[in-house]
Each structure stands twice: as structure tokens, then as C-alpha cells.
């Protein structure tokens, strides 16, 4: 670390070019550190009652209960939540009435509203995909998925610049200089990461969308085993939506910029494949995990398994990881209400802002179909312990 002391102050002026939020922070760090208290300003919370929550009475809360207990692994480290999370262990997980009574007795809903009065934000979807892969590059298996590069340097700047809490600088050394790490184009066009491959998969588009999802499973052809690839780290470049790139180029309408629409466009324009993928300079690296129980989801930024249809990714600058939320939205491309209790258990490179969520649909093709189509408005209520909000919000 001493080698960077003279470098960092001068480099601060161009941090905007090199700093980028992770798709999900390393699980080890998330598990060790209690999540920060939510930074939603008090004037952005509007007091509500459970009767105000559309669909609250119709939600099957016992489906959300396992996710709530997962969040309590972290929330119990906070004074406001300790007694609630201890008491939650005694609630009958099969009793809808007991769970509902416990939540209504312990928590109070607050609607998240922007200071200009805006109530609706945007919700998208993500999922855990399954890819086909090989331990060796052969036949159709030619697209590598990499572990975290050995030469990537990650600097947490909070100790030197407290205002940059949670921000990390990623780069590589050239002599004694720290320079930006390789972009997606650099990685895809060269062999800089040769020897650091975990597996090779048979579809470059699937590999790209695996990075967007942040984790997934890979079936290994030669051994007939399935492994999980969890988020390892990111190259430090900002995430850029290739759907937005295609819209801005006039190649498709915004309504067509779903995962399915992007796949279809790429298949029809193979000559522009590299251009479009490289429009997103961000690149995600993985780590291999043994898949002990296929029923358990991947770990999110909170360090606990995600629960299909009950976990969401948030911007942790505004909503603390672990917090229970109630959402009012609709099924993808339909008017059917989707109103339910969810838990803030993950983050995302594209999830920025107060009223911005990413809904985890679960594992597999059906979940992927729903996730790829989801892009609609949402209203959000934060469920907090029944104490004054000044004690839980900075």
C-alpha cells in the first residue's frame, strides 16, 4: 500500500474515469460488515399503514419468510433489529396468520417518495441462468469465463477519502504507475488472461448475459457435473447498457430493448457483434463454487442466498441491504398486479437511484423469460421497526 501514497492525491482528479460500483460486492466483505443504515432522507419517506399497501392482504407472506430470515442474519447486528430478528426465529414458518401478525406488530411501512413528490420508479428483472461449458477449449466451447485476474489491483479509497466510502479503484500496475484495468474490448481481443479461465462455454451471447446477471450455473459436458459461477469482481469500467446503445443508434425502439430483443438483433447482425458487446466496457470475473443444493439460490451482495421472486437488488446508497420492502408493480408486459413483500439482498451495476429495483426471478429458462421482459414502473414501501425513523435513517 505505501507505493500508492504519493500517487492517489494527484489521481483523485480523474476518479470519475476509473471508479465504478460493483455488480455485487465480494460476498466475504458483505458477510463481515453489517449493512449501513439507509441513506434515504427523512423527507423522502411518507408514513403509511399496512392497509395502504395495495395487495398486502393477498400476499402469501410465508413464501417470503425464508428470505426475511436470511436478511435477519445481517439485520440482527443492528440495535433496531436485534430483538425483532431473535423473535422471528420463534414464529411458525407454516402459519400465514402468525407471520402476518408478527410483521404487522413489529414493523411500520413508509412509502419511498422523491423530494419532488414522485412515487413511481423503475423495476427490471434478473435470474440465474444455466450455460453449457467445458474445462477445455474444444469444439463449440470457445468463449472463456475468467476468474479474478492476478494482476488486478483493488484499492479501497475510504481510508484516505472518507467521502468515497464504498468506492474502489481497480487497475493494474505499469512499473510504479496504477493505470485503468483492461476494458472488455482489450480482454476479448487479446490473450492477456490466458491461463485464468475457469471454463469455456458454447455461446458468447450467453456468456455476456451471465455477466449481466452476476452469477449462474454451468453444466460441464465431459464430467456431467453442474457448478455455480459466483460474482468475483469487476474490471472497474462503468457498466453501459447495450440495449440503450442500440436504441441510441436507432437500431431498435426502447420497447424492443429486452434481453430477447437484443439476442434477436445480434443474431441478425453478426458483423456488428463485437461493436455492440464492446459498447459495454465493464467486464465481470467469477469464482467457482460447488453446487451442493440446487434449490438454494446464489449469494447476493448481502452474503445470503437469493430467493426467487422474493429478493431484489437495490442501490445501497439509498436502501440498506437486508431491508424488507413491499412493491407494487405488474407482471412483465401485462397488467396483472405483482404486489408482494421482498427483501433488499443484492446490488447491481445498473441499479442506481432511490426508486430503482432489480427483481430476482430465480433459476432457469422460465425465470429468464420473465426477467428479460421486465421493465416497468414500481412503487416501493420500506418496512422498518416501529421506532422513530430518525433512529434508523441518517
KENU-546855 format. One record per residue: residue in one letter; x, y, z negated of N, C-alpha, C in turn. Coordinates in steps of 0.1 Angstrom, whole numbers, padded with zeros to 4 digits, always signed. Each point is the difference from the previous one (the first is absolute). Layout:
AXYZXYZXYZ/...
//
This chain:
X+0008-0012+0000-0008+0012+0000+0008+0013+0000/X+0012+0000-0007+0008+0013+0000+0003+0005+0014/X+0001-0009+0010+0004+0005+0013-0010+0009+0007/X-0013+0000-0006-0010+0008+0006-0002+0013-0007/X+0007+0003-0011-0003+0012-0008+0002+0012+0008/X+0011+0001+0007+0003+0012+0008-0009+0001+0012/X-0005-0011+0005-0007-0001+0012-0014+0005-0001/X-0007-0004-0011-0014+0001-0001-0005+0015+0000/X+0006+0009-0008-0006+0014+0000+0000+0006+0014/X+0010-0002+0008+0000+0005+0014-0010-0007+0009/X-0002-0012-0003-0009-0008+0008-0015+0002-0003/X-0002+0007-0012-0014+0002-0004-0008+0008+0011/X+0007+0009+0007-0007+0008+0009-0006-0007+0012/X+0005-0013+0002-0006-0007+0011-0007-0013-0005/X-0004+0000-0012-0007-0012-0006-0013-0003+0008/X-0006+0010+0005-0013-0002+0008+0002-0010+0012/X+0012+0000+0005+0003-0008+0011+0003-0015-0004/X+0004-0002-0012+0004-0013-0004-0008-0007-0011/X-0008+0008-0007-0008-0007-0010-0013-0005+0005/X-0004-0011-0004-0013-0006+0004-0005-0009-0011/X-0013+0000-0002-0006-0008-0010+0000-0015+0005/X+0001-0009-0010+0000-0014+0004-0013-0005+0004/X-0001-0011+0008-0013-0006+0002-0005-0006-0013/X+0009-0007-0007-0003-0003-0014+0013+0000-0007/X+0001+0006-0012+0012+0000-0008+0004-0014-0003/X+0013-0002-0003+0005-0013-0004-0008-0005-0012/X-0005-0013+0001-0008-0005-0011+0007+0000-0013/X+0013-0003+0000+0007-0001-0012+0000+0013-0008/X+0001+0012+0007-0001+0013-0007-0014+0003-0004/X-0010-0004+0008-0014+0003-0004-0003-0008-0012/X+0005-0012-0002-0004-0008-0011+0007+0005-0013/X+0011+0006+0001+0007+0004-0012-0005+0013-0005/X-0005+0009+0008-0004+0013-0004-0015+0002+0000/X-0006+0005-0011-0014+0002+0000-0004+0011+0010/X-0011-0001+0007-0003+0010+0010-0002+0013-0006/X+0003+0011+0008-0001+0013-0006-0015+0004-0001/X-0003+0009-0009-0014+0004-0001-0004+0008+0013/X-0013-0002+0003-0005+0006+0013+0003+0015+0000/X+0003+0005+0012+0003+0014+0001-0011+0008+0007/X-0012-0005-0001-0012+0007+0006-0003+0012-0010/X+0000+0012+0005-0003+0011-0009-0014-0002-0006/X-0002+0005-0012-0012-0002-0007-0012+0006+0008/X+0002+0012+0007-0011+0006+0007-0003-0008+0013/X+0007-0011+0003-0003-0008+0011-0008-0012-0004/X-0004-0001-0013-0008-0011-0005-0014+0005-0004/X-0010-0006+0005-0013+0004-0003-0007-0011-0009/X-0004+0003-0012-0006-0009-0009-0012-0007+0006/X-0002-0013-0002-0011-0007+0006-0004-0011-0010/X-0011-0007+0003-0005-0011-0008+0000-0012+0009/X-0001-0012-0006-0001-0012+0008-0012+0000+0009/X-0011+0007-0005-0012+0001+0009+0003+0008+0012/X+0010+0008+0000+0004+0008+0012+0007-0008+0011/X+0006-0011-0004+0008-0008+0009-0009-0008+0009/X+0000+0003+0013-0009-0007+0010+0003-0015+0001/X-0009-0008-0004+0003-0015+0002+0006-0006-0013/X+0003+0008-0010+0006-0006-0012-0008-0011-0006/X-0013+0001+0000-0008-0011-0006-0001-0012+0009/X+0003+0001+0012+0000-0012+0009+0014-0006+0002/X+0010+0006-0005+0014-0006+0002+0001-0012-0009/X+0006-0011+0005+0003-0012-0008+0013+0002-0007/X+0000+0005-0012+0012+0005-0006+0009-0011-0004/X-0005-0012-0002+0009-0011-0004+0010-0004+0012/X-0004+0004+0012+0010-0002+0011+0012+0010-0001/X-0002+0011-0007+0010+0010-0002+0008-0002-0013/X-0005-0009-0009+0005-0001-0013+0015-0006+0000/X+0003-0010+0008+0014-0004+0001+0010+0011+0003/X-0004+0009+0010+0008+0011+0004+0001+0010-0012/X-0011+0002-0007+0001+0009-0012+0010-0005-0010/X+0000-0013-0003+0009-0006-0010+0014+0001+0005/X+0002-0001+0013+0014+0001+0006+0005+0015-0003/X-0009+0010+0002+0004+0014-0002+0003+0002-0015/X-0007-0007-0009+0003+0002-0014+0014-0005-0004/X+0006-0008+0008+0014-0004-0003+0009+0013-0001/X-0004+0010+0008+0008+0012+0000-0007+0011-0008/X-0013+0001+0001-0008+0011-0007+0002-0001-0015/X+0001-0012-0005+0001-0002-0015+0012+0006-0006/X+0010+0004+0008+0011+0007-0005-0003+0015-0003/X-0011+0005+0004-0005+0014-0002-0009+0000-0012/X+0002+0010-0009-0008+0000-0012-0015+0000+0002/X-0004+0008+0010-0014+0001+0003-0007-0013+0004/X+0008-0009+0005-0005-0013+0006+0003-0012-0009/X+0008+0001-0010+0005-0011-0007-0011-0008-0007/X-0009+0006-0007-0011-0007-0007-0010-0006+0010/X-0002+0008+0011-0010-0005+0010+0005-0013+0007/X+0013+0000+0003+0006-0012+0007+0001-0012-0010/X+0002+0003-0012+0000-0011-0010-0014-0006-0001/X-0010+0008-0001-0013-0004-0002-0005-0007+0013/X+0005+0004+0011-0005-0006+0013+0003-0015+0001/X+0011-0004-0008+0003-0014+0000-0010-0009-0006/X-0009+0006-0008-0010-0008-0007-0014+0000+0007/X+0000+0007+0011-0013+0001+0008-0002-0013+0008/X-0012-0005+0000-0003-0012+0008+0001+0003+0015/X+0010-0005+0006+0002+0003+0014-0011-0005+0010/X-0008-0009-0005-0011-0005+0008-0013+0006-0003/X-0001+0010-0009-0012+0007-0004-0001+0013+0007/X-0008+0002+0010-0002+0013+0006-0004+0011-0009/X-0009-0004-0009-0006+0010-0010+0011+0004-0010/X+0008-0009-0005+0010+0003-0009+0011+0009+0006/X+0004-0003+0012+0010+0009+0007-0006+0014+0002/X-0013+0001+0005-0006+0013+0002-0001+0008-0013/X-0004-0007-0010-0002+0007-0013+0014+0005-0005/X+0010-0008+0001+0014+0004-0004+0005+0012+0008/X-0002+0000+0013+0005+0011+0008-0008+0013-0003/X-0013-0001-0002-0008+0012-0002+0002+0005-0014/X+0004-0009-0010+0002+0005-0013+0014+0006-0002/X+0010-0005+0008+0014+0004-0001+0004+0012+0009/X-0006+0001+0011+0005+0009+0010-0011+0011+0004/X+0005+0010+0006-0009+0011+0005+0005+0003+0014/X-0010+0002+0010+0004+0003+0013+0001+0015+0003/X+0010+0004+0008+0003+0013+0004+0001+0000+0015/X-0008+0008+0007+0002+0001+0014+0012+0008+0004/X+0008-0005+0009+0011+0007+0005-0004+0009+0012/X+0002+0013-0003-0005+0010+0010+0012+0010+0002/X+0002+0004+0012+0010+0010+0003-0004+0014-0006/X+0009+0009-0002-0003+0012-0006-0009+0009+0009/X-0001-0003+0013-0009+0008+0008-0014-0006+0001/X-0002-0011-0008-0013-0006-0001-0001-0012+0009/X+0010-0004+0008-0001-0012+0009-0001-0012-0009/X-0010-0009+0004-0002-0012-0008+0004-0013+0008/X+0001+0001+0013+0002-0012+0008+0015+0000+0006/X+0006-0011-0001+0013-0002+0006+0000-0011+0010/X+0011-0007+0002+0002-0010+0010+0005-0013-0005/X-0006-0011+0004+0004-0013-0004+0003-0009+0012/X+0012-0006+0000+0004-0010+0010+0001-0013-0007/X+0004-0010+0008+0002-0014-0006+0013-0006+0004/X+0004-0010-0009+0012-0008+0003-0003-0014-0005/X+0009-0009+0003-0002-0014-0003+0014-0007+0000/X-0001-0013-0004+0012-0008+0000-0001-0010+0012/X+0009+0003+0011-0001-0009+0012+0008-0013-0001/X-0003-0009+0009+0008-0012+0002+0007+0000+0013/X+0013-0001+0000+0008-0001+0013+0006-0013+0001/X+0004-0004+0013+0007-0012+0003+0015+0004+0001/X+0009-0008-0007+0014+0003+0000+0009-0012+0001/X+0013+0003+0001+0010-0010+0000+0012+0005-0007/X+0008-0009-0006+0012+0004-0007+0011+0003+0009/X-0001-0004+0013+0010+0003+0010-0007+0006+0012/X+0008+0009+0007-0005+0006+0013-0001-0011+0011/X-0011-0003+0004-0002-0011+0010-0013+0001+0007/X-0001-0004+0012-0012+0000+0008-0007+0013-0001/X-0013+0001-0005-0007+0012+0000+0004+0008-0013/X+0007-0005-0009+0003+0006-0013+0012+0009+0002/X-0002+0013+0004+0011+0008+0003+0000+0014-0007/X-0011+0002-0008-0001+0013-0007+0004-0002-0015/X+0011+0006-0004+0005-0002-0014-0008+0009-0010/X-0001-0006-0012-0005+0008-0012+0012+0000-0010/X+0004+0012-0004+0012+0001-0008-0002+0001-0015/X+0010-0004-0007+0001+0003-0015+0005+0014-0001/X+0001+0005-0012+0005+0014-0003+0015+0000+0004/X+0004+0009+0009+0014+0000+0005+0010+0002-0012/X+0011-0006+0001+0010+0001-0010+0007+0014+0000/X+0000+0006+0012+0006+0013+0000-0009+0012-0002/X-0012-0002-0004-0009+0011-0002+0001+0005-0015/X+0003+0013-0001+0001+0006-0013-0013+0007-0004/X-0005-0003-0012-0012+0006-0005+0004+0009-0012/X-0003+0013+0000+0003+0009-0010-0013+0006-0006/X-0002-0003-0013-0011+0006-0007+0004+0014-0005/X-0006+0011+0006+0004+0013-0003-0006+0006-0013/X-0009-0007-0007-0006+0006-0011+0009+0005-0011/X+0011-0008-0002+0010+0004-0010+0007+0013+0002/X+0001+0004+0013+0007+0012+0004-0010+0011+0003/X-0012-0004+0006-0010+0010+0004-0014-0005-0006/X-0003+0004-0012-0012-0005-0007-0013+0002+0009/X+0000+0011+0007-0012+0003+0008-0002-0011+0011/X+0010-0008+0003-0001-0010+0010-0002-0014-0005/X-0007+0000-0012-0004-0012-0006-0007-0010+0010/X+0005-0012+0000-0006-0010+0009+0005+0000+0014/X+0009+0010+0003+0005+0001+0014+0014-0006+0000/X+0002-0008+0011+0013-0007+0002+0006+0004+0013/X+0013+0000+0000+0008+0003+0012+0006-0013+0005/X-0003-0003+0012+0006-0013+0006+0009+0004+0011/X+0011-0006+0000+0010+0002+0011+0011-0010+0000/X+0011+0003+0007+0011-0009+0001+0013+0009+0000/X+0010-0006-0004+0013+0007-0001+0008+0000+0013/X+0005+0011+0003+0010+0001+0011+0012+0007-0007/X+0009-0008-0004+0011+0005-0008-0005+0004-0013/X+0001+0013-0003-0006+0005-0013-0013+0008+0002/X-0005+0000+0012-0012+0007+0003-0012-0009+0000/X-0011+0004-0006-0012-0007+0001-0009+0005+0011/X-0003-0008+0010-0008+0004+0011-0013-0007+0001/X-0010+0004+0007-0012-0007+0001+0002-0014+0004/X-0009-0009-0005+0001-0014+0004-0006-0001+0014/X+0003-0012+0006-0004-0002+0014-0015+0001+0002/X-0004+0006+0011-0015+0001+0003-0004-0013+0006/X-0013-0001+0002-0006-0012+0007+0007-0003+0013/X+0001+0011+0008+0007-0002+0013+0014-0005-0001/X+0007+0005-0010+0014-0004-0002+0000-0015-0003/X-0009-0004-0009+0000-0014-0005-0004-0009+0011/X-0010+0003+0008-0005-0008+0011+0009-0001+0012/X+0008+0010+0002+0009+0000+0012+0014-0006-0002/X+0004-0002-0013+0013-0005-0002+0000-0012-0009/X+0012-0005-0004+0001-0012-0008+0006+0004-0013/X-0002+0012-0005+0006+0005-0012-0004-0009-0012/X-0012-0006+0000-0004-0008-0011+0001-0015+0002/X+0008-0004+0010+0003-0014+0003+0004-0007-0013/X-0005-0011-0003+0003-0008-0012-0008+0003-0012/X-0009+0010+0001-0009+0003-0011-0015-0003+0003/X-0002-0008+0010-0013-0005+0004-0005-0010-0011/X-0013+0001-0003-0007-0010-0008-0006-0011+0009/X-0008+0005+0010-0006-0009+0010-0001+0007+0013/X-0003-0007+0010-0003+0005+0013-0015-0004+0003/X-0008+0010+0005-0014-0003+0003-0002+0001+0015/X-0012-0005+0005-0002-0001+0014-0008+0011+0006/X-0002+0011-0007-0008+0011+0005+0005+0013-0006/X+0005+0009+0008+0006+0012-0004-0011+0010-0006/X-0012-0001+0006-0011+0008-0005-0004-0004-0014/X-0001-0013-0002-0003-0006-0013+0010+0005-0010/X+0013+0000+0004+0011+0004-0009-0002+0014-0004/X-0004+0009+0010-0002+0014-0003-0011+0002-0010/X-0011-0007+0002-0012+0002-0009+0003-0006-0013/X+0009-0010-0001+0003-0005-0013+0007+0011-0008/X+0008+0008+0006+0006+0011-0007-0010+0010-0005/X-0010+0002+0008-0011+0010-0004-0007-0006-0012/X-0003-0013+0000-0007-0006-0011+0008+0000-0013/X+0013-0001+0002+0010+0000-0012+0003-0014-0005/X-0007-0010+0003+0003-0014-0004-0008-0009+0009/X+0004-0013+0000-0008-0010+0007+0006-0014-0002/X-0006-0009+0007+0005-0014-0001+0005-0004+0014/X+0010-0009+0000+0005-0005+0012+0001-0015-0001/X-0006-0007+0010+0000-0015+0001+0013-0003+0008/X+0008-0008-0007+0013-0004+0006-0002-0013+0009/X+0002+0001+0013-0003-0011+0009+0007-0013-0003/X+0013+0001-0002+0008-0012-0001-0002-0008-0013/X-0004+0007-0011-0002-0007-0013-0014-0001-0004/X-0009+0007+0007-0015+0000-0003-0002+0005-0014/X+0008+0010-0004-0003+0007-0013-0004+0014+0003/X-0007+0006-0010-0004+0014+0002+0006+0008-0012/X+0007+0011+0004+0006+0008-0010-0007+0014+0000/X+0003+0007-0011-0005+0014+0000+0011+0010+0002/X-0002+0010+0008+0010+0010+0001-0006+0013-0007/X+0007+0003-0011-0005+0012-0008+0008+0012+0004/X-0005+0012-0002+0007+0012+0003+0013+0001-0008/X+0011+0003+0007+0013+0001-0006+0004+0015-0002/X+0000+0007+0011+0003+0014+0000-0002+0006+0014/X+0003+0012+0002-0003+0007+0013+0012+0009+0003/X+0001+0003+0013+0013+0006+0005+0001+0015-0003/X-0010+0006-0006+0001+0014-0004-0006+0010+0010/X-0003-0005+0012-0006+0009+0010-0015+0001-0002/X-0007+0011+0003-0014+0001-0002-0008-0009+0008/X-0011-0004-0006-0010-0008+0008-0008+0008+0010/X+0000-0004+0012-0008+0007+0011-0010-0010+0006/X-0012+0003+0000-0010-0009+0006+0001-0001+0015/X+0001-0012+0005+0001-0001+0015-0014+0001+0006/X-0011-0002-0008-0013+0003+0005-0001+0015+0002/X+0004+0008-0009+0000+0015+0001+0008+0004+0012/X+0012-0007+0002+0009+0003+0011-0008-0002+0013/X-0007-0011+0002-0007-0003+0012-0012+0010+0002/X-0006+0004-0011-0011+0010+0001+0006+0013+0005/X+0011+0005-0006+0006+0012+0003+0005+0000+0015/X+0004-0011+0005+0004-0001+0014-0011-0001+0010/X-0013-0001-0006-0011-0001+0009-0003-0014+0005/X+0006-0010-0006-0001-0014+0005-0013-0007-0006/X-0005+0005-0010-0012-0005-0006-0007+0010-0008/X-0013-0002-0002-0008+0008-0009+0003-0004-0015/X-0002+0010-0009+0002-0003-0014-0008-0012-0005/X-0013-0001+0006-0008-0011-0004+0005-0014+0004/X+0009+0000+0010+0006-0012+0005+0013-0004-0007/X+0005+0009-0008+0013-0003-0006+0000-0009-0012/X-0007-0011+0001+0001-0011-0010+0011-0009+0003/X+0003-0010-0009+0010-0009+0002-0003-0008+0013/X-0013-0004+0002-0004-0008+0011+0002+0009+0013/X-0003+0013-0001+0001+0008+0012+0015+0002+0004/X+0008+0002-0010+0015+0001+0003+0006-0012+0006/X-0004-0012-0005+0005-0013+0005-0004-0001+0015/X-0013+0003+0003-0005+0000+0013+0008+0009+0010/X+0003+0012-0005+0007+0010+0008+0014-0005+0003/X+0007-0005-0011+0014-0005+0002+0000-0011+0010/X-0009-0009-0001-0001-0012+0010-0001+0005+0014/X-0007+0011+0002-0003+0005+0013+0011+0009+0005/X+0009+0004-0008+0011+0009+0004+0014-0005-0006/X+0004-0012+0004+0013-0005-0005+0012+0008+0003/X-0001+0009+0010+0011+0008+0004+0002+0011-0010/X-0010+0003-0009+0001+0011-0009+0001-0005-0015/X+0002-0013-0001+0000-0007-0013+0011+0007-0010/X+0012+0001+0005+0011+0005-0008-0003+0015-0004/X-0005+0008+0010-0002+0014-0003-0010+0001-0011/X-0011-0007+0000-0011+0001-0009+0004-0005-0014/X+0006-0012-0001+0005-0005-0013+0010+0009-0006/X+0009+0005+0008+0011+0009-0005-0005+0014-0004/X-0012+0003+0003-0006+0013-0004-0002+0000-0015/X+0000-0011-0006+0000-0001-0015+0015-0004-0004/X+0007+0010-0005+0014-0003-0003+0002-0008-0013/X-0011-0001-0008+0001-0007-0013+0001-0015+0003/X+0008-0007-0008+0002-0015+0001+0000-0006-0013/X-0008-0011-0002-0001-0007-0013+0008-0012+0000/X+0007-0002-0011+0008-0012-0003-0008-0009-0010/X+0003-0013+0000-0008-0009-0008+0009-0008-0010/X-0006-0007-0009+0006-0010-0007-0009-0013+0000/X+0007-0011+0000-0008-0013+0000-0004-0004-0014/X-0013-0004-0001-0005-0006-0012-0006-0013+0003/X+0001-0009-0010-0007-0013+0001-0015+0002-0002/X-0008-0007+0009-0014+0001-0001-0005-0011-0009/X-0001+0002-0013-0004-0010-0009-0015-0003+0000/X-0008+0011+0000-0014-0001+0000-0006+0008+0012/X-0005-0006+0010-0005+0008+0012-0012+0008-0004/X-0007-0002-0011-0011+0007-0004+0003+0014-0006/X+0013+0001-0004+0004+0013-0007+0006+0009+0011/X-0004+0013-0001+0004+0009+0010+0014+0005-0002/X+0006+0008+0009+0013+0005-0002+0001+0011-0010/X+0011+0003-0006+0001+0010-0010+0001+0014+0007/X-0008+0009-0006+0001+0014+0005+0009+0008-0009/X-0001+0013+0002+0010+0009-0007-0001+0000-0015/X-0012-0004-0005-0002-0001-0014+0008-0012-0006/X+0004-0009+0008+0007-0012-0004-0009-0012-0004/X-0013+0001+0004-0009-0011-0003-0006-0004+0014/X-0006-0013+0000-0005-0004+0013-0013+0008+0004/X-0001+0003+0013-0011+0007+0005-0012-0010+0002/X-0012+0005-0002-0012-0008+0000-0008+0005+0013/X-0003-0009+0008-0007+0003+0012-0014+0007-0003/X-0002+0011+0007-0013+0008-0001-0001+0007-0014/X+0010-0001-0008+0000+0007-0013+0012+0007-0004/X+0010+0001+0009+0012+0008-0002+0001+0010+0011/X+0005+0012-0004+0002+0011+0010+0014+0006-0002/X+0005+0005+0011+0012+0008-0001-0003+0015-0001/X+0007+0007-0008-0003+0015-0003+0013+0008+0002/X-0001+0013-0001+0011+0009-0001+0002+0002-0015/X+0011-0006-0006+0002+0000-0014+0003+0014-0006/X+0002+0010+0009+0002+0014-0005-0014+0005-0005/X-0011-0006+0004-0013+0005-0004-0008-0010-0008/X+0002-0013+0003-0008-0010-0007+0011-0010-0006/X-0001-0002-0013+0010-0009-0006-0002-0014+0004/X+0011-0008+0003-0001-0014+0002-0006-0007-0012/X-0009-0009+0003-0007-0008-0010-0014+0005-0003/X-0003+0012+0004-0013+0006-0004-0012-0007+0007/X-0011-0002-0007-0012-0005+0007-0007+0012+0007/X-0005-0003+0012-0007+0010+0008-0013-0006+0005/X-0010+0008+0002-0012-0004+0007-0001+0007+0013/X-0002-0008+0011-0001+0007+0013-0013-0002+0007/X-0004+0010+0008-0012+0001+0007+0004+0002+0015/X-0001-0011+0008+0004+0001+0014-0010-0010+0007/X+0005-0004+0012-0009-0010+0008+0009-0011+0006/X-0006-0010+0004+0007-0011+0007+0006+0006+0013/X+0012-0005+0005+0006+0005+0012-0010+0000+0012/X-0001+0012+0006-0008+0001+0012-0015-0003-0002/X-0004+0001-0012-0014-0003-0004-0005+0011-0010/X-0013+0000-0001-0006+0009-0010-0003-0007-0013/X+0003-0013-0001-0003-0008-0012+0009+0005-0012/X-0006+0004-0011+0008+0006-0011+0010-0010-0005/X+0012+0005-0003+0010-0007-0008+0003+0008-0012/X-0006-0004-0011+0000+0008-0013+0005-0010-0011/X+0011+0002-0005+0005-0010-0010+0012+0006-0008/X+0002-0008-0011+0011+0003-0009+0013-0006+0006/X+0011+0009+0001+0013-0005+0005+0010+0005-0010/X+0012-0005+0002+0012+0004-0008+0011+0006+0008/X+0006+0011-0005+0011+0006+0007+0013-0008-0003/X+0004-0008+0009+0011-0010-0003+0011+0001+0010/X-0001+0009+0010+0010+0000+0010+0002+0014+0006/X+0010+0002+0008+0003+0013+0006+0002-0003+0015/X+0001+0010+0008+0003-0002+0014+0007+0012+0007/X+0008-0002+0009+0007+0011+0007-0009+0010+0006/X-0012-0005+0005-0009+0009+0006-0011+0005-0009/X+0000-0004-0013-0010+0004-0009+0004+0012-0008/X-0004+0012+0005+0004+0012-0005-0012+0009-0003/X-0001+0005-0012-0011+0009-0003-0009-0005-0011/X-0008+0009-0005-0009-0004-0012-0011-0009+0005/X-0007+0003+0010-0012-0008+0004+0005-0009+0012/X+0009-0009-0003+0006-0009+0011+0002-0013-0006/X-0006-0011+0005+0002-0013-0005+0002-0010+0012/X+0007-0011-0004+0001-0011+0009-0005-0013-0007/X-0010-0006+0006-0008-0011-0006+0006-0013+0004/X+0004-0009-0010+0006-0013+0003-0011-0010+0002/X+0000-0005+0012-0011-0010+0004+0003-0014-0004/X+0013-0003-0003+0004-0014-0003+0009-0006+0010/X-0001-0014+0001+0009-0007+0009-0007-0006+0012/X+0007+0000+0012-0005-0007+0011-0007+0008+0011/X-0004-0007+0011-0004+0006+0012-0013+0008-0002/X-0010-0005-0008-0012+0007-0002+0002+0013-0008/X+0009-0001-0010+0004+0012-0007+0007+0010+0009/X+0008-0005+0009+0007+0009+0010-0010+0007+0009/X-0010-0007+0005-0010+0006+0008-0007+0012-0007/X-0004-0002-0012-0006+0011-0008+0009+0011-0002/X+0013-0003-0004+0009+0010-0003+0004+0009+0012/X+0001-0007+0011+0004+0008+0012-0011+0009+0005/X-0012-0002-0004-0011+0009+0005-0004+0011-0010/X+0005-0001-0013-0004+0008-0010+0006+0014+0000/X-0008+0010+0002+0005+0014+0000-0012+0009-0001/X-0005+0002-0012-0012+0008-0002+0001+0009-0013/X-0010+0007-0003+0000+0009-0011-0003-0008-0013/X+0004+0006-0011-0001-0007-0013-0002+0011-0011/X-0008-0003-0010+0000+0008-0012+0005-0009-0011/X+0007+0007-0010+0008-0008-0010-0004+0006-0014/X-0002-0010-0009-0001+0004-0014+0011-0007-0008/X+0006+0007-0009+0011-0005-0008-0007-0004-0014/X+0003-0013-0004-0006-0004-0013+0011+0001-0011/X-0002+0008-0009+0010+0003-0011-0006-0004-0014/X+0009-0002-0009-0004-0003-0014-0009+0012-0005/X-0009-0003-0008-0009+0011-0005+0006+0009-0010/X+0010+0007+0005+0007+0011-0008+0000+0012+0009/X+0004+0011-0005+0000+0012+0008+0011-0001+0011/X-0004+0004+0012+0010-0001+0011+0013+0007-0002/X+0001+0010-0009+0012+0007-0002+0011-0010-0005/X-0005-0011-0007+0009-0009-0006+0006-0011+0010/X-0007+0000+0012+0005-0010+0009+0004+0006+0014/X-0001+0013+0001+0004+0006+0013+0008+0012-0003/X+0012+0001+0007+0008+0012-0001-0006+0011+0008/
//
